[in-house]
């Protein structure tokens, strides 16, 4: 599994709050049965 740090993610999404919202949304998708990438 790849090691992804917050610093790596902030390069793509500059706002940390938005980053948390994106991560939570993806976690909900995976929990509901969406395939993990």
C-alpha positions as CSV (number, residue, x, y, z in Angstrom):
1,X,0.0,0.0,0.0
2,X,1.3,3.5,-0.9
3,X,2.2,5.8,2.0
4,X,0.4,9.1,1.4
5,X,1.1,11.9,3.7
6,X,-1.0,15.0,4.5
7,X,1.8,17.1,2.9
8,X,1.4,15.1,-0.4
9,X,-2.3,15.6,-0.3
10,X,-2.1,19.4,0.4
11,X,-0.2,19.7,-2.9
12,X,-3.4,18.6,-4.6
13,X,-6.0,20.1,-2.3
14,X,-4.6,23.3,-0.7
15,X,-7.4,23.6,2.0
16,X,-7.0,21.0,4.8
17,X,-10.7,21.3,5.7
18,X,-11.7,20.4,2.1
19,X,-9.2,17.5,2.2
20,X,-10.8,16.1,5.3
21,X,-14.3,16.4,3.6
22,X,-13.0,14.6,0.5
23,X,-11.5,11.8,2.6
24,X,-14.7,11.4,4.6
25,X,-16.7,11.2,1.5
26,X,-14.5,8.6,0.0
27,X,-14.5,6.6,3.2
28,X,-18.3,6.6,3.1
29,X,-18.2,5.4,-0.5
30,X,-15.9,2.5,0.3
31,X,-17.9,1.6,3.4
32,X,-21.1,1.4,1.3
33,X,-19.5,-1.1,-1.1
34,X,-17.8,1.0,-3.8
35,X,-14.5,-0.6,-4.9
36,X,-11.3,0.7,-3.3
37,X,-8.9,2.0,-5.8
